[in-house]
């Protein structure tokens, strides 16, 4: 599934920053970047966390993620 279909350029850049920050490696198919369902669930969780007032750094810490160890 292409997770950026219909999203504005500014929002897409924000999403790509989050992807990089939490260490997700999307798969490229042609010119599109796709993520699997597990990666999408992680991005959804990060979005909800940020909407609730948290930061990406806090999310990484609380989840015990290692952005250097890309998924």
C-alpha distance (Angstrom), angle and dihedral (degrees) to the residues before:
residue distance angle dihedral
X1 . . .
X2 3.79 . .
X3 3.77 102.5 .
X4 3.81 96.0 -165.3
X5 3.80 99.3 56.6
X6 3.79 109.9 135.6
X7 3.82 95.6 4.1
X8 3.81 121.4 131.8
X9 3.80 119.2 -110.9
X10 3.82 93.2 -110.4
X11 3.79 92.8 52.4
X12 3.80 90.7 45.3
X13 3.82 90.4 55.8
X14 3.81 89.6 50.8
X15 3.79 90.9 50.7
X16 3.80 92.3 48.5
X17 3.81 89.4 51.8
X18 3.81 90.2 52.9
X19 3.81 90.4 47.5
X20 3.79 90.8 52.5
X21 3.81 93.5 43.5
X22 3.81 93.9 55.1
X23 3.79 94.4 40.5
X24 3.79 102.2 -112.0
X25 3.80 115.7 157.1
X26 3.82 108.1 -155.1
X27 3.78 118.2 -152.6
X28 3.80 115.3 -117.7
X29 3.77 116.9 -135.8
X30 3.76 107.3 -179.9
X31 3.78 105.8 -49.0
X32 3.81 94.4 -23.8
X33 3.78 128.4 92.8
X34 3.78 115.2 -143.3
X35 3.79 132.9 -173.3
X36 3.77 129.9 -159.7
X37 3.80 123.3 -114.7
X38 3.81 93.2 -97.1
X39 3.81 91.8 52.9
X40 3.80 90.9 45.9
X41 3.81 90.5 52.1
X42 3.82 89.3 52.0
X43 3.82 90.8 50.7
X44 3.81 90.0 48.6
X45 3.81 90.0 51.2
X46 3.80 91.0 49.8
X47 3.80 90.7 49.5
X48 3.81 91.9 51.6
X49 3.82 90.5 46.6
X50 3.81 91.9 52.1
X51 3.82 91.6 45.1
X52 3.79 87.0 54.8
X53 3.80 91.5 56.8
X54 3.79 100.9 -92.1
X55 3.78 127.5 126.5
X56 3.77 131.1 -126.9
X57 3.81 89.8 -113.1
X58 3.82 90.9 54.4
X59 3.81 90.9 47.6
X60 3.80 90.9 52.2
X61 3.80 90.9 48.8
X62 3.81 96.7 46.3
X63 3.80 92.9 45.5
X64 3.79 92.5 46.5
X65 3.78 90.4 -126.6
X66 3.78 123.0 166.8
X67 3.82 107.6 -151.9
X68 3.81 89.0 -166.8
X69 3.82 88.2 62.8
X70 3.80 97.5 64.6
X71 3.80 118.0 -156.9
